[in-house]
Amino acid sequence: MKSLTYRVLLNKEPEGGYTVTVPSLPGCITYGETVDEAMVMAKEAIELYVESLVENNEPIPDETNTLEYSITLTATA
């Protein structure tokens, strides 16, 4: 089996905890009360998502050709 790596984005929620999304896997979203729990939940969600793709003979997304940049802007009110 080949090794897969995915970016995960954690969004701190106002009511507490973190929502986790995986940009390369549409609909792969989970939640954790702490960053550590969110990462454990993310790993489980990704594993289940990829397992479902394999079972349905669907292609597994790959981030090898993905470039990531951040842009910071200063907004004037």
mmCIF file of the N, C-alpha and C atoms, coordinates in Angstrom:
data_MODEL
# 
_entry.id   MODEL 
# 
loop_
_atom_site.group_PDB 
_atom_site.id 
_atom_site.type_symbol 
_atom_site.label_atom_id 
_atom_site.label_alt_id 
_atom_site.label_comp_id 
_atom_site.label_asym_id 
_atom_site.label_entity_id 
_atom_site.label_seq_id 
_atom_site.pdbx_PDB_ins_code 
_atom_site.Cartn_x 
_atom_site.Cartn_y 
_atom_site.Cartn_z 
_atom_site.occupancy 
_atom_site.B_iso_or_equiv 
_atom_site.pdbx_formal_charge 
_atom_site.auth_seq_id 
_atom_site.auth_comp_id 
_atom_site.auth_asym_id 
_atom_site.auth_atom_id 
_atom_site.pdbx_PDB_model_num 
ATOM 1   N N  . MET A 1 1  ? 0.851   -1.184 0.000  1.00 0.00 ? 1  MET A N  1 
ATOM 2   C CA . MET A 1 1  ? 0.000   0.000  0.000  1.00 0.00 ? 1  MET A CA 1 
ATOM 3   C C  . MET A 1 1  ? 0.893   1.242  0.000  1.00 0.00 ? 1  MET A C  1 
ATOM 4   N N  . LYS A 1 2  ? 0.497   2.247  -0.759 1.00 0.00 ? 2  LYS A N  1 
ATOM 5   C CA . LYS A 1 2  ? 1.318   3.457  -0.847 1.00 0.00 ? 2  LYS A CA 1 
ATOM 6   C C  . LYS A 1 2  ? 0.959   4.428  0.288  1.00 0.00 ? 2  LYS A C  1 
ATOM 7   N N  . SER A 1 3  ? 1.924   5.209  0.673  1.00 0.00 ? 3  SER A N  1 
ATOM 8   C CA . SER A 1 3  ? 1.744   6.185  1.748  1.00 0.00 ? 3  SER A CA 1 
ATOM 9   C C  . SER A 1 3  ? 1.035   7.423  1.200  1.00 0.00 ? 3  SER A C  1 
ATOM 10  N N  . LEU A 1 4  ? 0.026   7.893  1.922  1.00 0.00 ? 4  LEU A N  1 
ATOM 11  C CA . LEU A 1 4  ? -0.740  9.068  1.510  1.00 0.00 ? 4  LEU A CA 1 
ATOM 12  C C  . LEU A 1 4  ? -0.595  10.156 2.569  1.00 0.00 ? 4  LEU A C  1 
ATOM 13  N N  . THR A 1 5  ? -0.477  11.390 2.122  1.00 0.00 ? 5  THR A N  1 
ATOM 14  C CA . THR A 1 5  ? -0.381  12.527 3.035  1.00 0.00 ? 5  THR A CA 1 
ATOM 15  C C  . THR A 1 5  ? -1.429  13.559 2.631  1.00 0.00 ? 5  THR A C  1 
ATOM 16  N N  . TYR A 1 6  ? -2.148  14.066 3.621  1.00 0.00 ? 6  TYR A N  1 
ATOM 17  C CA . TYR A 1 6  ? -3.183  15.064 3.359  1.00 0.00 ? 6  TYR A CA 1 
ATOM 18  C C  . TYR A 1 6  ? -3.045  16.242 4.302  1.00 0.00 ? 6  TYR A C  1 
ATOM 19  N N  . ARG A 1 7  ? -3.305  17.433 3.770  1.00 0.00 ? 7  ARG A N  1 
ATOM 20  C CA . ARG A 1 7  ? -3.383  18.631 4.599  1.00 0.00 ? 7  ARG A CA 1 
ATOM 21  C C  . ARG A 1 7  ? -4.695  18.595 5.359  1.00 0.00 ? 7  ARG A C  1 
ATOM 22  N N  . VAL A 1 8  ? -4.677  19.028 6.600  1.00 0.00 ? 8  VAL A N  1 
ATOM 23  C CA . VAL A 1 8  ? -5.908  19.187 7.362  1.00 0.00 ? 8  VAL A CA 1 
ATOM 24  C C  . VAL A 1 8  ? -5.944  20.617 7.888  1.00 0.00 ? 8  VAL A C  1 
ATOM 25  N N  . LEU A 1 9  ? -7.122  21.191 7.884  1.00 0.00 ? 9  LEU A N  1 
ATOM 26  C CA . LEU A 1 9  ? -7.305  22.555 8.372  1.00 0.00 ? 9  LEU A CA 1 
ATOM 27  C C  . LEU A 1 9  ? -8.154  22.503 9.630  1.00 0.00 ? 9  LEU A C  1 
ATOM 28  N N  . LEU A 1 10 ? -7.675  23.117 10.707 1.00 0.00 ? 10 LEU A N  1 
ATOM 29  C CA . LEU A 1 10 ? -8.419  23.175 11.957 1.00 0.00 ? 10 LEU A CA 1 
ATOM 30  C C  . LEU A 1 10 ? -8.961  24.580 12.135 1.00 0.00 ? 10 LEU A C  1 
ATOM 31  N N  . ASN A 1 11 ? -10.248 24.670 12.377 1.00 0.00 ? 11 ASN A N  1 
ATOM 32  C CA . ASN A 1 11 ? -10.891 25.960 12.602 1.00 0.00 ? 11 ASN A CA 1 
ATOM 33  C C  . ASN A 1 11 ? -11.406 25.994 14.036 1.00 0.00 ? 11 ASN A C  1 
ATOM 34  N N  . LYS A 1 12 ? -10.858 26.900 14.843 1.00 0.00 ? 12 LYS A N  1 
ATOM 35  C CA . LYS A 1 12 ? -11.289 27.024 16.237 1.00 0.00 ? 12 LYS A CA 1 
ATOM 36  C C  . LYS A 1 12 ? -12.717 27.567 16.272 1.00 0.00 ? 12 LYS A C  1 
ATOM 37  N N  . GLU A 1 13 ? -13.594 26.852 16.968 1.00 0.00 ? 13 GLU A N  1 
ATOM 38  C CA . GLU A 1 13 ? -15.001 27.234 17.032 1.00 0.00 ? 13 GLU A CA 1 
ATOM 39  C C  . GLU A 1 13 ? -15.263 28.144 18.233 1.00 0.00 ? 13 GLU A C  1 
ATOM 40  N N  . PRO A 1 14 ? -16.171 29.119 18.082 1.00 0.00 ? 14 PRO A N  1 
ATOM 41  C CA . PRO A 1 14 ? -16.460 30.047 19.182 1.00 0.00 ? 14 PRO A CA 1 
ATOM 42  C C  . PRO A 1 14 ? -16.949 29.336 20.450 1.00 0.00 ? 14 PRO A C  1 
ATOM 43  N N  . GLU A 1 15 ? -17.682 28.246 20.285 1.00 0.00 ? 15 GLU A N  1 
ATOM 44  C CA . GLU A 1 15 ? -18.219 27.517 21.437 1.00 0.00 ? 15 GLU A CA 1 
ATOM 45  C C  . GLU A 1 15 ? -17.196 26.539 22.013 1.00 0.00 ? 15 GLU A C  1 
ATOM 46  N N  . GLY A 1 16 ? -16.022 26.477 21.399 1.00 0.00 ? 16 GLY A N  1 
ATOM 47  C CA . GLY A 1 16 ? -14.956 25.592 21.865 1.00 0.00 ? 16 GLY A CA 1 
ATOM 48  C C  . GLY A 1 16 ? -14.721 24.458 20.890 1.00 0.00 ? 16 GLY A C  1 
ATOM 49  N N  . GLY A 1 17 ? -13.560 23.888 20.942 1.00 0.00 ? 17 GLY A N  1 
ATOM 50  C CA . GLY A 1 17 ? -13.218 22.776 20.069 1.00 0.00 ? 17 GLY A CA 1 
ATOM 51  C C  . GLY A 1 17 ? -12.797 23.244 18.692 1.00 0.00 ? 17 GLY A C  1 
ATOM 52  N N  . TYR A 1 18 ? -12.543 22.262 17.832 1.00 0.00 ? 18 TYR A N  1 
ATOM 53  C CA . TYR A 1 18 ? -12.020 22.526 16.499 1.00 0.00 ? 18 TYR A CA 1 
ATOM 54  C C  . TYR A 1 18 ? -12.749 21.697 15.451 1.00 0.00 ? 18 TYR A C  1 
ATOM 55  N N  . THR A 1 19 ? -13.175 22.358 14.387 1.00 0.00 ? 19 THR A N  1 
ATOM 56  C CA . THR A 1 19 ? -13.711 21.659 13.227 1.00 0.00 ? 19 THR A CA 1 
ATOM 57  C C  . THR A 1 19 ? -12.541 21.413 12.288 1.00 0.00 ? 19 THR A C  1 
ATOM 58  N N  . VAL A 1 20 ? -12.470 20.199 11.773 1.00 0.00 ? 20 VAL A N  1 
ATOM 59  C CA . VAL A 1 20 ? -11.363 19.805 10.893 1.00 0.00 ? 20 VAL A CA 1 
ATOM 60  C C  . VAL A 1 20 ? -11.913 19.511 9.503  1.00 0.00 ? 20 VAL A C  1 
ATOM 61  N N  . THR A 1 21 ? -11.284 20.079 8.482  1.00 0.00 ? 21 THR A N  1 
ATOM 62  C CA . THR A 1 21 ? -11.634 19.769 7.099  1.00 0.00 ? 21 THR A CA 1 
ATOM 63  C C  . THR A 1 21 ? -10.381 19.280 6.376  1.00 0.00 ? 21 THR A C  1 
ATOM 64  N N  . VAL A 1 22 ? -10.603 18.468 5.361  1.00 0.00 ? 22 VAL A N  1 
ATOM 65  C CA . VAL A 1 22 ? -9.520  17.943 4.535  1.00 0.00 ? 22 VAL A CA 1 
ATOM 66  C C  . VAL A 1 22 ? -9.808  18.420 3.109  1.00 0.00 ? 22 VAL A C  1 
ATOM 67  N N  . PRO A 1 23 ? -9.145  19.498 2.663  1.00 0.00 ? 23 PRO A N  1 
ATOM 68  C CA . PRO A 1 23 ? -9.470  20.105 1.367  1.00 0.00 ? 23 PRO A CA 1 
ATOM 69  C C  . PRO A 1 23 ? -9.475  19.142 0.183  1.00 0.00 ? 23 PRO A C  1 
ATOM 70  N N  . SER A 1 24 ? -8.591  18.169 0.167  1.00 0.00 ? 24 SER A N  1 
ATOM 71  C CA . SER A 1 24 ? -8.508  17.244 -0.976 1.00 0.00 ? 24 SER A CA 1 
ATOM 72  C C  . SER A 1 24 ? -9.580  16.163 -0.967 1.00 0.00 ? 24 SER A C  1 
ATOM 73  N N  . LEU A 1 25 ? -10.297 16.041 0.154  1.00 0.00 ? 25 LEU A N  1 
ATOM 74  C CA . LEU A 1 25 ? -11.339 15.017 0.269  1.00 0.00 ? 25 LEU A CA 1 
ATOM 75  C C  . LEU A 1 25 ? -12.666 15.707 0.577  1.00 0.00 ? 25 LEU A C  1 
ATOM 76  N N  . PRO A 1 26 ? -13.396 16.116 -0.459 1.00 0.00 ? 26 PRO A N  1 
ATOM 77  C CA . PRO A 1 26 ? -14.639 16.857 -0.266 1.00 0.00 ? 26 PRO A CA 1 
ATOM 78  C C  . PRO A 1 26 ? -15.598 16.136 0.685  1.00 0.00 ? 26 PRO A C  1 
ATOM 79  N N  . GLY A 1 27 ? -16.086 16.885 1.672  1.00 0.00 ? 27 GLY A N  1 
ATOM 80  C CA . GLY A 1 27 ? -17.031 16.321 2.627  1.00 0.00 ? 27 GLY A CA 1 
ATOM 81  C C  . GLY A 1 27 ? -16.373 15.609 3.795  1.00 0.00 ? 27 GLY A C  1 
ATOM 82  N N  . CYS A 1 28 ? -15.058 15.532 3.803  1.00 0.00 ? 28 CYS A N  1 
ATOM 83  C CA . CYS A 1 28 ? -14.349 14.892 4.915  1.00 0.00 ? 28 CYS A CA 1 
ATOM 84  C C  . CYS A 1 28 ? -14.158 15.940 6.002  1.00 0.00 ? 28 CYS A C  1 
ATOM 85  N N  . ILE A 1 29 ? -15.070 15.919 6.972  1.00 0.00 ? 29 ILE A N  1 
ATOM 86  C CA . ILE A 1 29 ? -15.110 16.911 8.044  1.00 0.00 ? 29 ILE A CA 1 
ATOM 87  C C  . ILE A 1 29 ? -15.298 16.174 9.362  1.00 0.00 ? 29 ILE A C  1 
ATOM 88  N N  . THR A 1 30 ? -14.601 16.644 10.398 1.00 0.00 ? 30 THR A N  1 
ATOM 89  C CA . THR A 1 30 ? -14.773 16.055 11.720 1.00 0.00 ? 30 THR A CA 1 
ATOM 90  C C  . THR A 1 30 ? -14.559 17.144 12.765 1.00 0.00 ? 30 THR A C  1 
ATOM 91  N N  . TYR A 1 31 ? -14.540 16.750 14.031 1.00 0.00 ? 31 TYR A N  1 
ATOM 92  C CA . TYR A 1 31 ? -14.477 17.708 15.128 1.00 0.00 ? 31 TYR A CA 1 
ATOM 93  C C  . TYR A 1 31 ? -13.736 17.087 16.296 1.00 0.00 ? 31 TYR A C  1 
ATOM 94  N N  . GLY A 1 32 ? -13.039 17.913 17.067 1.00 0.00 ? 32 GLY A N  1 
ATOM 95  C CA . GLY A 1 32 ? -12.396 17.471 18.299 1.00 0.00 ? 32 GLY A CA 1 
ATOM 96  C C  . GLY A 1 32 ? -12.404 18.589 19.316 1.00 0.00 ? 32 GLY A C  1 
ATOM 97  N N  . GLU A 1 33 ? -12.481 18.236 20.592 1.00 0.00 ? 33 GLU A N  1 
ATOM 98  C CA . GLU A 1 33 ? -12.490 19.232 21.667 1.00 0.00 ? 33 GLU A CA 1 
ATOM 99  C C  . GLU A 1 33 ? -11.136 19.930 21.817 1.00 0.00 ? 33 GLU A C  1 
ATOM 100 N N  . THR A 1 34 ? -10.047 19.209 21.523 1.00 0.00 ? 34 THR A N  1 
ATOM 101 C CA . THR A 1 34 ? -8.692  19.757 21.603 1.00 0.00 ? 34 THR A CA 1 
ATOM 102 C C  . THR A 1 34 ? -8.004  19.537 20.258 1.00 0.00 ? 34 THR A C  1 
ATOM 103 N N  . VAL A 1 35 ? -6.863  20.175 20.069 1.00 0.00 ? 35 VAL A N  1 
ATOM 104 C CA . VAL A 1 35 ? -6.114  19.979 18.826 1.00 0.00 ? 35 VAL A CA 1 
ATOM 105 C C  . VAL A 1 35 ? -5.716  18.510 18.693 1.00 0.00 ? 35 VAL A C  1 
ATOM 106 N N  . ASP A 1 36 ? -5.236  17.923 19.795 1.00 0.00 ? 36 ASP A N  1 
ATOM 107 C CA . ASP A 1 36 ? -4.831  16.514 19.743 1.00 0.00 ? 36 ASP A CA 1 
ATOM 108 C C  . ASP A 1 36 ? -5.996  15.606 19.372 1.00 0.00 ? 36 ASP A C  1 
ATOM 109 N N  . GLU A 1 37 ? -7.154  15.831 19.997 1.00 0.00 ? 37 GLU A N  1 
ATOM 110 C CA . GLU A 1 37 ? -8.335  15.016 19.680 1.00 0.00 ? 37 GLU A CA 1 
ATOM 111 C C  . GLU A 1 37 ? -8.775  15.257 18.237 1.00 0.00 ? 37 GLU A C  1 
ATOM 112 N N  . ALA A 1 38 ? -8.717  16.505 17.786 1.00 0.00 ? 38 ALA A N  1 
ATOM 113 C CA . ALA A 1 38 ? -9.110  16.833 16.411 1.00 0.00 ? 38 ALA A CA 1 
ATOM 114 C C  . ALA A 1 38 ? -8.221  16.102 15.415 1.00 0.00 ? 38 ALA A C  1 
ATOM 115 N N  . MET A 1 39 ? -6.933  15.997 15.706 1.00 0.00 ? 39 MET A N  1 
ATOM 116 C CA . MET A 1 39 ? -6.012  15.307 14.801 1.00 0.00 ? 39 MET A CA 1 
ATOM 117 C C  . MET A 1 39 ? -6.273  13.799 14.793 1.00 0.00 ? 39 MET A C  1 
ATOM 118 N N  . VAL A 1 40 ? -6.582  13.221 15.942 1.00 0.00 ? 40 VAL A N  1 
ATOM 119 C CA . VAL A 1 40 ? -6.927  11.795 16.001 1.00 0.00 ? 40 VAL A CA 1 
ATOM 120 C C  . VAL A 1 40 ? -8.194  11.543 15.191 1.00 0.00 ? 40 VAL A C  1 
ATOM 121 N N  . MET A 1 41 ? -9.185  12.410 15.362 1.00 0.00 ? 41 MET A N  1 
ATOM 122 C CA . MET A 1 41 ? -10.441 12.274 14.629 1.00 0.00 ? 41 MET A CA 1 
ATOM 123 C C  . MET A 1 41 ? -10.217 12.463 13.125 1.00 0.00 ? 41 MET A C  1 
ATOM 124 N N  . ALA A 1 42 ? -9.322  13.388 12.758 1.00 0.00 ? 42 ALA A N  1 
ATOM 125 C CA . ALA A 1 42 ? -9.021  13.628 11.349 1.00 0.00 ? 42 ALA A CA 1 
ATOM 126 C C  . ALA A 1 42 ? -8.405  12.385 10.711 1.00 0.00 ? 42 ALA A C  1 
ATOM 127 N N  . LYS A 1 43 ? -7.472  11.761 11.409 1.00 0.00 ? 43 LYS A N  1 
ATOM 128 C CA . LYS A 1 43 ? -6.835  10.550 10.884 1.00 0.00 ? 43 LYS A CA 1 
ATOM 129 C C  . LYS A 1 43 ? -7.875  9.462  10.657 1.00 0.00 ? 43 LYS A C  1 
ATOM 130 N N  . GLU A 1 44 ? -8.776  9.288  11.617 1.00 0.00 ? 44 GLU A N  1 
ATOM 131 C CA . GLU A 1 44 ? -9.826  8.279  11.483 1.00 0.00 ? 44 GLU A CA 1 
ATOM 132 C C  . GLU A 1 44 ? -10.753 8.602  10.310 1.00 0.00 ? 44 GLU A C  1 
ATOM 133 N N  . ALA A 1 45 ? -11.142 9.876  10.182 1.00 0.00 ? 45 ALA A N  1 
ATOM 134 C CA . ALA A 1 45 ? -12.037 10.283 9.097  1.00 0.00 ? 45 ALA A CA 1 
ATOM 135 C C  . ALA A 1 45 ? -11.380 10.052 7.734  1.00 0.00 ? 45 ALA A C  1 
ATOM 136 N N  . ILE A 1 46 ? -10.091 10.371 7.619  1.00 0.00 ? 46 ILE A N  1 
ATOM 137 C CA . ILE A 1 46 ? -9.378  10.177 6.355  1.00 0.00 ? 46 ILE A CA 1 
ATOM 138 C C  . ILE A 1 46 ? -9.289  8.693  6.021  1.00 0.00 ? 46 ILE A C  1 
ATOM 139 N N  . GLU A 1 47 ? -8.958  7.877  7.013  1.00 0.00 ? 47 GLU A N  1 
ATOM 140 C CA . GLU A 1 47 ? -8.867  6.434  6.784  1.00 0.00 ? 47 GLU A CA 1 
ATOM 141 C C  . GLU A 1 47 ? -10.193 5.867  6.283  1.00 0.00 ? 47 GLU A C  1 
ATOM 142 N N  . LEU A 1 48 ? -11.300 6.274  6.906  1.00 0.00 ? 48 LEU A N  1 
ATOM 143 C CA . LEU A 1 48 ? -12.614 5.782  6.488  1.00 0.00 ? 48 LEU A CA 1 
ATOM 144 C C  . LEU A 1 48 ? -12.974 6.290  5.089  1.00 0.00 ? 48 LEU A C  1 
ATOM 145 N N  . TYR A 1 49 ? -12.638 7.531  4.800  1.00 0.00 ? 49 TYR A N  1 
ATOM 146 C CA . TYR A 1 49 ? -12.923 8.128  3.497  1.00 0.00 ? 49 TYR A CA 1 
ATOM 147 C C  . TYR A 1 49 ? -12.183 7.361  2.398  1.00 0.00 ? 49 TYR A C  1 
ATOM 148 N N  . VAL A 1 50 ? -10.868 7.148  2.610  1.00 0.00 ? 50 VAL A N  1 
ATOM 149 C CA . VAL A 1 50 ? -10.059 6.450  1.612  1.00 0.00 ? 50 VAL A CA 1 
ATOM 150 C C  . VAL A 1 50 ? -10.523 4.995  1.472  1.00 0.00 ? 50 VAL A C  1 
ATOM 151 N N  . GLU A 1 51 ? -10.854 4.370  2.583  1.00 0.00 ? 51 GLU A N  1 
ATOM 152 C CA . GLU A 1 51 ? -11.370 2.996  2.541  1.00 0.00 ? 51 GLU A CA 1 
ATOM 153 C C  . GLU A 1 51 ? -12.626 2.915  1.676  1.00 0.00 ? 51 GLU A C  1 
ATOM 154 N N  . SER A 1 52 ? -13.497 3.896  1.809  1.00 0.00 ? 52 SER A N  1 
ATOM 155 C CA . SER A 1 52 ? -14.722 3.936  1.013  1.00 0.00 ? 52 SER A CA 1 
ATOM 156 C C  . SER A 1 52 ? -14.393 4.114  -0.475 1.00 0.00 ? 52 SER A C  1 
ATOM 157 N N  . LEU A 1 53 ? -13.421 4.966  -0.789 1.00 0.00 ? 53 LEU A N  1 
ATOM 158 C CA . LEU A 1 53 ? -13.018 5.151  -2.184 1.00 0.00 ? 53 LEU A CA 1 
ATOM 159 C C  . LEU A 1 53 ? -12.508 3.846  -2.772 1.00 0.00 ? 53 LEU A C  1 
ATOM 160 N N  . VAL A 1 54 ? -11.672 3.132  -2.021 1.00 0.00 ? 54 VAL A N  1 
ATOM 161 C CA . VAL A 1 54 ? -11.102 1.864  -2.487 1.00 0.00 ? 54 VAL A CA 1 
ATOM 162 C C  . VAL A 1 54 ? -12.215 0.848  -2.728 1.00 0.00 ? 54 VAL A C  1 
ATOM 163 N N  . GLU A 1 55 ? -13.145 0.730  -1.770 1.00 0.00 ? 55 GLU A N  1 
ATOM 164 C CA . GLU A 1 55 ? -14.250 -0.232 -1.891 1.00 0.00 ? 55 GLU A CA 1 
ATOM 165 C C  . GLU A 1 55 ? -15.117 0.043  -3.113 1.00 0.00 ? 55 GLU A C  1 
ATOM 166 N N  . ASN A 1 56 ? -15.219 1.314  -3.496 1.00 0.00 ? 56 ASN A N  1 
ATOM 167 C CA . ASN A 1 56 ? -16.056 1.696  -4.628 1.00 0.00 ? 56 ASN A CA 1 
ATOM 168 C C  . ASN A 1 56 ? -15.260 1.895  -5.918 1.00 0.00 ? 56 ASN A C  1 
ATOM 169 N N  . ASN A 1 57 ? -14.007 1.438  -5.919 1.00 0.00 ? 57 ASN A N  1 
ATOM 170 C CA . ASN A 1 57 ? -13.129 1.554  -7.093 1.00 0.00 ? 57 ASN A CA 1 
ATOM 171 C C  . ASN A 1 57 ? -13.053 2.979  -7.633 1.00 0.00 ? 57 ASN A C  1 
ATOM 172 N N  . GLU A 1 58 ? -13.024 3.949  -6.732 1.00 0.00 ? 58 GLU A N  1 
ATOM 173 C CA . GLU A 1 58 ? -12.907 5.348  -7.119 1.00 0.00 ? 58 GLU A CA 1 
ATOM 174 C C  . GLU A 1 58 ? -11.455 5.790  -6.944 1.00 0.00 ? 58 GLU A C  1 
ATOM 175 N N  . PRO A 1 59 ? -11.036 6.790  -7.705 1.00 0.00 ? 59 PRO A N  1 
ATOM 176 C CA . PRO A 1 59 ? -9.651  7.255  -7.582 1.00 0.00 ? 59 PRO A CA 1 
ATOM 177 C C  . PRO A 1 59 ? -9.402  7.897  -6.212 1.00 0.00 ? 59 PRO A C  1 
ATOM 178 N N  . ILE A 1 60 ? -8.203  7.709  -5.702 1.00 0.00 ? 60 ILE A N  1 
ATOM 179 C CA . ILE A 1 60 ? -7.825  8.307  -4.418 1.00 0.00 ? 60 ILE A CA 1 
ATOM 180 C C  . ILE A 1 60 ? -7.085  9.603  -4.715 1.00 0.00 ? 60 ILE A C  1 
ATOM 181 N N  . PRO A 1 61 ? -7.614  10.747 -4.251 1.00 0.00 ? 61 PRO A N  1 
ATOM 182 C CA . PRO A 1 61 ? -6.950  12.032 -4.503 1.00 0.00 ? 61 PRO A CA 1 
ATOM 183 C C  . PRO A 1 61 ? -5.531  12.036 -3.948 1.00 0.00 ? 61 PRO A C  1 
ATOM 184 N N  . ASP A 1 62 ? -4.685  12.780 -4.633 1.00 0.00 ? 62 ASP A N  1 
ATOM 185 C CA . ASP A 1 62 ? -3.270  12.846 -4.287 1.00 0.00 ? 62 ASP A CA 1 
ATOM 186 C C  . ASP A 1 62 ? -2.871  14.323 -4.253 1.00 0.00 ? 62 ASP A C  1 
ATOM 187 N N  . GLU A 1 63 ? -2.134  14.729 -3.237 1.00 0.00 ? 63 GLU A N  1 
ATOM 188 C CA . GLU A 1 63 ? -1.746  16.141 -3.123 1.00 0.00 ? 63 GLU A CA 1 
ATOM 189 C C  . GLU A 1 63 ? -0.332  16.426 -3.651 1.00 0.00 ? 63 GLU A C  1 
ATOM 190 N N  . THR A 1 64 ? 0.237   15.491 -4.398 1.00 0.00 ? 64 THR A N  1 
ATOM 191 C CA . THR A 1 64 ? 1.614   15.669 -4.855 1.00 0.00 ? 64 THR A CA 1 
ATOM 192 C C  . THR A 1 64 ? 1.808   16.929 -5.698 1.00 0.00 ? 64 THR A C  1 
ATOM 193 N N  . ASN A 1 65 ? 0.840   17.294 -6.482 1.00 0.00 ? 65 ASN A N  1 
ATOM 194 C CA . ASN A 1 65 ? 0.977   18.471 -7.345 1.00 0.00 ? 65 ASN A CA 1 
ATOM 195 C C  . ASN A 1 65 ? 0.317   19.717 -6.761 1.00 0.00 ? 65 ASN A C  1 
ATOM 196 N N  . THR A 1 66 ? 0.015   19.685 -5.480 1.00 0.00 ? 66 THR A N  1 
ATOM 197 C CA . THR A 1 66 ? -0.637  20.816 -4.824 1.00 0.00 ? 66 THR A CA 1 
ATOM 198 C C  . THR A 1 66 ? 0.406   21.758 -4.237 1.00 0.00 ? 66 THR A C  1 
ATOM 199 N N  . LEU A 1 67 ? 0.289   23.022 -4.557 1.00 0.00 ? 67 LEU A N  1 
ATOM 200 C CA . LEU A 1 67 ? 1.136   24.059 -3.964 1.00 0.00 ? 67 LEU A CA 1 
ATOM 201 C C  . LEU A 1 67 ? 0.296   24.818 -2.957 1.00 0.00 ? 67 LEU A C  1 
ATOM 202 N N  . GLU A 1 68 ? 0.899   25.182 -1.846 1.00 0.00 ? 68 GLU A N  1 
ATOM 203 C CA . GLU A 1 68 ? 0.143   25.914 -0.826 1.00 0.00 ? 68 GLU A CA 1 
ATOM 204 C C  . GLU A 1 68 ? 0.878   27.197 -0.486 1.00 0.00 ? 68 GLU A C  1 
ATOM 205 N N  . TYR A 1 69 ? 0.143   28.296 -0.512 1.00 0.00 ? 69 TYR A N  1 
ATOM 206 C CA . TYR A 1 69 ? 0.670   29.606 -0.164 1.00 0.00 ? 69 TYR A CA 1 
ATOM 207 C C  . TYR A 1 69 ? -0.315  30.286 0.778  1.00 0.00 ? 69 TYR A C  1 
ATOM 208 N N  . SER A 1 70 ? 0.174   31.221 1.546  1.00 0.00 ? 70 SER A N  1 
ATOM 209 C CA . SER A 1 70 ? -0.691  32.054 2.397  1.00 0.00 ? 70 SER A CA 1 
ATOM 210 C C  . SER A 1 70 ? -0.469  33.496 1.991  1.00 0.00 ? 70 SER A C  1 
ATOM 211 N N  . ILE A 1 71 ? -1.540  34.257 2.010  1.00 0.00 ? 71 ILE A N  1 
ATOM 212 C CA . ILE A 1 71 ? -1.463  35.694 1.712  1.00 0.00 ? 71 ILE A CA 1 
ATOM 213 C C  . ILE A 1 71 ? -2.073  36.420 2.883  1.00 0.00 ? 71 ILE A C  1 
ATOM 214 N N  . THR A 1 72 ? -1.356  37.395 3.426  1.00 0.00 ? 72 THR A N  1 
ATOM 215 C CA . THR A 1 72 ? -1.860  38.183 4.534  1.00 0.00 ? 72 THR A CA 1 
ATOM 216 C C  . THR A 1 72 ? -2.169  39.591 4.034  1.00 0.00 ? 72 THR A C  1 
ATOM 217 N N  . LEU A 1 73 ? -3.353  40.050 4.315  1.00 0.00 ? 73 LEU A N  1 
ATOM 218 C CA . LEU A 1 73 ? -3.790  41.383 3.920  1.00 0.00 ? 73 LEU A CA 1 
ATOM 219 C C  . LEU A 1 73 ? -4.141  42.192 5.162  1.00 0.00 ? 73 LEU A C  1 
ATOM 220 N N  . THR A 1 74 ? -4.007  43.505 5.057  1.00 0.00 ? 74 THR A N  1 
ATOM 221 C CA . THR A 1 74 ? -4.465  44.395 6.114  1.00 0.00 ? 74 THR A CA 1 
ATOM 222 C C  . THR A 1 74 ? -5.704  45.098 5.583  1.00 0.00 ? 74 THR A C  1 
ATOM 223 N N  . ALA A 1 75 ? -6.825  44.868 6.259  1.00 0.00 ? 75 ALA A N  1 
ATOM 224 C CA . ALA A 1 75 ? -8.079  45.470 5.823  1.00 0.00 ? 75 ALA A CA 1 
ATOM 225 C C  . ALA A 1 75 ? -8.302  46.788 6.545  1.00 0.00 ? 75 ALA A C  1 
ATOM 226 N N  . THR A 1 76 ? -8.769  47.772 5.798  1.00 0.00 ? 76 THR A N  1 
ATOM 227 C CA . THR A 1 76 ? -9.103  49.051 6.410  1.00 0.00 ? 76 THR A CA 1 
ATOM 228 C C  . THR A 1 76 ? -10.608 49.111 6.573  1.00 0.00 ? 76 THR A C  1 
ATOM 229 N N  . ALA A 1 77 ? -11.022 49.510 7.713  1.00 0.00 ? 77 ALA A N  1 
ATOM 230 C CA . ALA A 1 77 ? -12.466 49.558 8.003  1.00 0.00 ? 77 ALA A CA 1 
ATOM 231 C C  . ALA A 1 77 ? -13.059 50.886 7.702  1.00 0.00 ? 77 ALA A C  1 
# 
